[in-house]
């Protein structure tokens, strides 16, 4: 494999989170995971050299005592988001690995897989409030060098019912599902005083949530799934373009993390057969325009022009200097993490 590591600007039926469940959009669609309509060669236009790589995983992915130091040094991993809870149940992988990620110098994050009714579960789905509180109990306080809590918004399918959507399997309407998401989101936001990252996909938002508006949720940075690469040996690109963005978040550049390969194996530090999902961070550079530029400008308290101009670059450098970050003048991973924690 011809792999080029990152040049850093700064020193979870087929659902989309494939490694965390036997379905995740399920292996649906393994076919869909390959970004229908896009030849693999079409992903080669994006500059791989500036990619900041990360991973997400959970106990269901089968990792056994991963070596996080090696994952960073040999696997080019700069951030890791691991499952803290599925519903109210703590992931057994979490507690032992949470401090090790930080000790390895990797930016860390935790996510809640929000449970809804599903035929494979005999127990009633826990209340979204209870699920969010269970996550808080598992994770505890977070630091501004950590990523905000992430809320996994997806509705797994079931191979036994191939003609029923994830939403249909819950027995709930799109409005009821979004209300459940919003309820958990509010609990996390109230405790951590930050808008949680939302993991989802444009497909989930369209097919399961019927593209419902969500003005109150758009302060949440997006972590989106779309797979240009099949499951198998880990890939480090190349890429072209980004994942489709759900309508409430507006323009096509308004995403921060792209989950681009599910069930990746043989990542250095993760002995086979353990697998992970591979991700890349969307660094913001001078000259960019759009909604996520305004997101940064709001947090820095400057005019929301939606244009990454000299004024924004200056404000970013001042912010980075105040936080002891590399004075890059761009929004890389570490700057993004710190920006998330600013109170609006």
C-alpha positions as CSV (number, residue, x, y, z in Angstrom):
1,X,0.0,0.0,0.0
2,X,1.3,3.4,-1.0
3,X,0.5,5.5,2.1
4,X,1.4,9.1,2.7
5,X,1.1,10.3,6.3
6,X,-0.3,13.6,7.3
7,X,1.4,17.0,7.4
8,X,-0.3,18.5,10.4
9,X,-1.1,22.2,10.6
10,X,-0.9,21.7,14.4
11,X,1.7,19.9,16.6
12,X,-21.3,3.4,14.9
13,X,-27.3,-2.4,10.0
14,X,-25.3,-1.1,6.3
15,X,-25.4,1.9,8.8
16,X,-22.5,4.0,8.8
17,X,-20.5,3.2,11.9
18,X,-19.7,-0.2,10.5
19,X,-17.4,-1.5,13.1
20,X,-19.7,-1.1,16.0
21,X,-22.5,-3.4,15.0
22,X,-23.2,-6.1,12.7
23,X,-25.4,-4.0,10.6
24,X,-24.4,-0.3,10.7
25,X,-25.9,0.8,7.7
26,X,-25.1,-2.3,7.4
27,X,-22.9,-3.7,5.9
28,X,-25.9,-2.5,3.8
29,X,-24.9,-1.9,2.1
30,X,-21.6,-2.7,1.6
31,X,-22.5,-1.6,-1.8
32,X,-23.6,1.8,-0.7
33,X,-20.5,2.1,1.5
34,X,-18.6,2.5,-1.7
35,X,-20.2,5.8,-2.6
36,X,-22.5,4.9,-5.4
37,X,-21.8,6.6,-8.7
38,X,-18.3,7.5,-7.7
39,X,-15.4,5.6,-9.2
40,X,-12.6,5.1,-6.7
41,X,-10.3,7.1,-9.0
42,X,-12.6,10.1,-8.6
43,X,-11.5,10.4,-4.9
44,X,-7.9,11.0,-5.9
45,X,-8.2,14.8,-6.5
46,X,-8.0,15.8,-2.9
47,X,-4.7,16.6,-1.3
48,X,-3.8,13.6,0.9
49,X,-0.7,15.3,2.2
50,X,-2.6,17.6,4.5
51,X,-5.0,15.0,5.9
52,X,-5.4,14.7,9.7
53,X,-6.4,11.1,10.4
54,X,-8.4,9.6,13.2
55,X,-10.4,6.5,14.1
56,X,-13.5,5.5,16.1
57,X,-14.1,2.1,17.6
58,X,-16.0,0.2,20.3
59,X,-15.9,-3.2,22.0
60,X,-18.0,-4.6,19.2
61,X,-15.1,-4.0,16.8
62,X,-13.1,-6.5,18.6
63,X,-9.9,-4.4,19.4
64,X,-7.8,-6.2,22.0
65,X,-5.5,-4.1,24.1
66,X,-4.6,-1.6,21.3
67,X,-1.2,0.1,21.3
68,X,-2.2,3.8,21.0
69,X,1.4,5.0,20.9
70,X,2.0,2.8,17.9
71,X,-1.3,3.9,16.3
72,X,-0.1,7.5,16.4
73,X,3.5,6.9,15.3
74,X,2.9,4.3,12.6
75,X,-0.7,4.7,11.8
76,X,-0.8,8.5,11.5
77,X,-3.7,8.6,14.0
78,X,-4.2,12.1,15.5
79,X,-7.6,11.7,17.1
80,X,-9.8,8.8,18.4
81,X,-13.4,8.8,19.3
82,X,-14.5,5.7,21.3
83,X,-17.9,4.5,22.4
84,X,-18.7,5.3,26.0
85,X,-22.2,3.9,26.0
86,X,-24.8,2.1,23.9
87,X,-28.0,3.3,25.4
88,X,-27.5,3.1,29.2
89,X,-24.9,0.4,29.0
90,X,-21.3,1.3,29.4
91,X,-18.9,0.0,26.7
92,X,-16.4,-2.3,28.3
93,X,-13.7,-0.9,26.0
94,X,-14.0,2.6,27.3
95,X,-12.6,2.9,30.8
96,X,-9.3,1.1,30.1
97,X,-8.6,3.0,26.9
98,X,-9.8,6.5,27.7
99,X,-6.7,7.6,29.7
100,X,-4.3,5.7,27.4
101,X,-5.5,7.7,24.4
102,X,-4.6,11.0,26.1
103,X,-1.3,9.6,27.4
104,X,-0.3,8.7,23.8
105,X,-0.8,12.3,22.7
106,X,-3.9,11.7,20.7
107,X,-6.9,14.0,20.8
108,X,-9.7,12.0,22.3
109,X,-13.5,12.0,22.1
110,X,-16.3,9.8,23.4
111,X,-19.7,9.0,21.8
112,X,-23.1,7.9,22.9
113,X,-24.8,5.4,20.6
114,X,-28.4,6.5,21.1
115,X,-30.7,3.4,21.3
116,X,-34.2,3.3,19.9
117,X,-36.7,0.4,19.7
118,X,-35.4,-2.4,17.4
119,X,-36.5,-6.0,16.7
120,X,-33.2,-7.5,17.9
121,X,-33.6,-6.0,21.4
122,X,-36.1,-7.7,23.7
123,X,-35.8,-4.9,26.3
124,X,-37.6,-1.6,25.8
125,X,-35.4,1.2,24.6
126,X,-34.2,3.4,27.5
127,X,-35.5,6.9,27.8
128,X,-33.1,9.4,25.9
129,X,-32.6,11.3,29.2
130,X,-31.5,8.2,30.9
131,X,-29.1,7.4,28.1
132,X,-27.5,10.8,28.1
133,X,-27.1,10.7,31.9
134,X,-25.5,7.3,31.7
135,X,-23.0,8.7,29.2
136,X,-22.2,11.5,31.6
137,X,-21.8,9.0,34.4
138,X,-19.4,7.0,32.3
139,X,-17.3,9.8,30.9
140,X,-17.4,12.4,33.6
141,X,-16.0,15.9,33.0
142,X,-14.1,16.7,29.8
143,X,-11.2,19.0,29.2
144,X,-11.0,21.7,26.5
145,X,-8.3,19.7,24.8
146,X,-10.8,16.9,24.4
147,X,-13.4,16.8,21.6
148,X,-17.0,17.6,22.8
149,X,-19.3,14.6,23.5
150,X,-20.6,13.0,20.3
151,X,-24.1,11.8,19.7
152,X,-24.5,9.0,17.3
153,X,-27.7,9.5,15.3
154,X,-28.5,6.5,13.1
155,X,-31.2,3.9,13.0
156,X,-29.9,0.4,12.2
157,X,-31.6,-1.9,9.7
158,X,-32.0,-5.6,10.2
159,X,-31.2,-8.3,7.6
160,X,-34.3,-10.2,8.6
161,X,-36.4,-7.3,7.3
162,X,-34.5,-6.1,4.2
163,X,-37.4,-4.1,2.9
164,X,-38.0,-2.1,6.1
165,X,-36.0,1.1,6.8
166,X,-34.3,1.7,10.1
167,X,-37.0,4.2,11.0
168,X,-39.7,1.7,10.2
169,X,-38.1,-0.9,12.5
170,X,-38.3,1.5,15.4
171,X,-42.1,1.8,15.0
172,X,-41.7,5.6,15.5
173,X,-42.3,8.6,13.2
174,X,-39.4,10.8,12.0
175,X,-40.7,13.5,14.3
176,X,-40.6,11.2,17.3
177,X,-37.1,10.1,16.5
178,X,-35.8,13.6,16.1
179,X,-37.5,14.5,19.4
180,X,-35.6,11.7,21.1
181,X,-32.3,12.9,19.6
182,X,-33.1,16.5,20.7
183,X,-33.9,15.3,24.2
184,X,-30.6,13.5,24.6
185,X,-28.8,16.4,22.9
186,X,-30.2,18.9,25.4
187,X,-29.1,16.8,28.4
188,X,-25.5,16.6,27.1
189,X,-25.5,20.3,26.2
190,X,-26.7,21.3,29.6
191,X,-24.1,19.3,31.5
192,X,-21.1,20.0,29.3
193,X,-22.1,23.5,28.3
194,X,-21.2,22.8,24.7
195,X,-23.2,21.7,21.6
196,X,-22.4,18.0,21.1
197,X,-20.9,16.8,17.9
198,X,-23.5,14.9,15.8
199,X,-22.5,11.7,14.0
200,X,-24.9,10.9,11.2
201,X,-25.2,11.0,7.4
202,X,-27.2,12.7,4.7
203,X,-28.8,9.3,4.0
204,X,-30.0,8.9,7.6
205,X,-31.3,12.4,7.6
206,X,-33.2,12.0,4.4
207,X,-34.5,8.4,4.6
208,X,-35.1,8.1,8.4
209,X,-35.6,11.7,9.5
210,X,-37.3,13.0,6.3
211,X,-35.0,16.0,6.1
212,X,-36.8,17.6,9.1
213,X,-35.5,21.0,10.0
214,X,-33.4,21.3,13.2
215,X,-32.5,24.9,13.8
216,X,-31.6,24.2,17.4
217,X,-29.1,21.5,16.5
218,X,-27.1,23.3,13.8
219,X,-24.5,24.6,16.3
220,X,-23.4,21.0,16.6
221,X,-20.4,20.2,14.4
222,X,-21.0,17.4,12.0
223,X,-19.2,14.1,11.9
224,X,-20.5,12.4,8.7
225,X,-20.3,8.9,7.2
226,X,-19.7,8.2,3.6
227,X,-17.5,5.4,2.4
228,X,-15.3,5.7,-0.7
229,X,-13.4,2.7,0.4
230,X,-14.6,-0.8,1.2
231,X,-14.1,-2.6,4.5
232,X,-10.7,-4.3,4.6
233,X,-7.1,-3.2,5.0
234,X,-6.9,0.3,6.3
235,X,-6.8,3.1,3.7
236,X,-5.2,6.5,4.1
237,X,-6.8,8.1,1.1
238,X,-6.6,9.5,-1.5
239,X,-9.8,11.5,-1.3
240,X,-11.9,13.9,-3.4
241,X,-14.7,16.1,-2.1
242,X,-16.5,15.4,1.1
243,X,-19.6,13.6,2.4
244,X,-23.0,15.0,1.6
245,X,-24.3,17.4,4.3
246,X,-27.9,17.1,5.8
247,X,-30.0,20.0,4.7
248,X,-30.4,21.7,8.2
249,X,-26.6,22.4,8.2
250,X,-26.7,24.2,4.8
251,X,-23.8,24.3,2.5
252,X,-21.7,21.3,1.3
253,X,-18.6,22.4,3.2
254,X,-20.2,22.4,6.6
255,X,-18.7,19.2,8.1
256,X,-15.7,18.7,10.3
257,X,-15.1,14.9,10.4
258,X,-15.6,12.4,7.7
259,X,-15.9,8.7,8.5
260,X,-14.5,7.3,5.2
261,X,-13.9,3.6,5.8
262,X,-15.7,1.1,8.1
263,X,-14.3,-2.1,9.5
264,X,-10.7,-1.2,8.6
265,X,-8.2,-3.9,9.7
266,X,-4.5,-4.0,10.2
267,X,-4.1,-0.5,11.5
268,X,-0.7,-0.4,13.3
269,X,-1.4,-0.8,17.0
270,X,-4.6,-2.7,16.5
271,X,-3.8,-6.5,16.2
272,X,-5.9,-8.4,13.7
273,X,-8.8,-9.2,13.8
274,X,-9.6,-6.0,15.7
275,X,-11.1,-3.3,13.4
276,X,-11.7,0.4,13.5
277,X,-13.5,3.0,11.4
278,X,-11.2,5.4,9.7
279,X,-11.9,9.2,9.7
280,X,-10.3,12.4,8.5
281,X,-10.6,15.9,9.9
282,X,-11.6,18.8,7.7
283,X,-9.1,21.5,8.3
284,X,-10.3,25.1,7.6
285,X,-8.0,27.3,5.6
286,X,-7.9,30.9,4.7
287,X,-10.2,31.7,1.7
288,X,-12.9,29.3,2.7
289,X,-16.5,30.5,2.8
290,X,-19.7,29.3,4.2
291,X,-21.6,28.2,7.3
292,X,-18.8,26.6,9.2
293,X,-16.7,29.8,8.8
294,X,-19.6,31.6,10.5
295,X,-19.5,28.9,13.2
296,X,-15.9,29.8,14.0
297,X,-16.6,33.6,13.8
298,X,-19.4,33.3,16.3
299,X,-17.2,31.6,18.8
300,X,-14.5,34.2,18.4
301,X,-17.0,37.1,18.7
302,X,-16.2,38.7,15.4
303,X,-18.5,39.7,12.4
304,X,-20.1,36.7,10.8
305,X,-19.1,37.4,7.2
306,X,-18.8,33.7,6.3
307,X,-15.5,34.4,4.7
308,X,-12.1,33.3,6.1
309,X,-10.3,36.6,5.6
310,X,-7.4,38.3,7.2
311,X,-9.6,39.4,10.2
312,X,-10.5,35.8,11.0
313,X,-6.9,34.7,10.6
314,X,-5.8,37.4,13.0
315,X,-8.5,36.5,15.5
316,X,-7.5,32.8,15.3
317,X,-3.8,33.6,15.9
318,X,-4.8,35.6,19.0
319,X,-7.0,32.7,20.2
320,X,-4.2,30.2,19.6
321,X,-1.7,32.3,21.4
322,X,-4.1,32.6,24.4
323,X,-4.6,28.8,24.5
324,X,-0.9,27.9,24.0
325,X,-1.6,26.3,20.7
326,X,0.6,26.4,17.5
327,X,0.1,29.8,15.9
328,X,-1.1,28.4,12.6
329,X,-3.8,30.8,11.7
330,X,-6.0,27.9,10.5
331,X,-8.5,25.7,12.2
332,X,-6.8,22.4,12.6
333,X,-7.8,19.6,15.0
334,X,-6.5,21.1,18.3
335,X,-7.8,24.6,17.5
336,X,-11.2,23.1,16.6
337,X,-11.4,21.2,19.9
338,X,-10.7,24.4,21.9
339,X,-13.1,26.4,19.8
340,X,-15.9,24.0,20.5
341,X,-15.8,24.8,24.2
342,X,-16.2,28.5,23.8
343,X,-19.5,29.7,25.3
344,X,-21.7,31.7,22.8
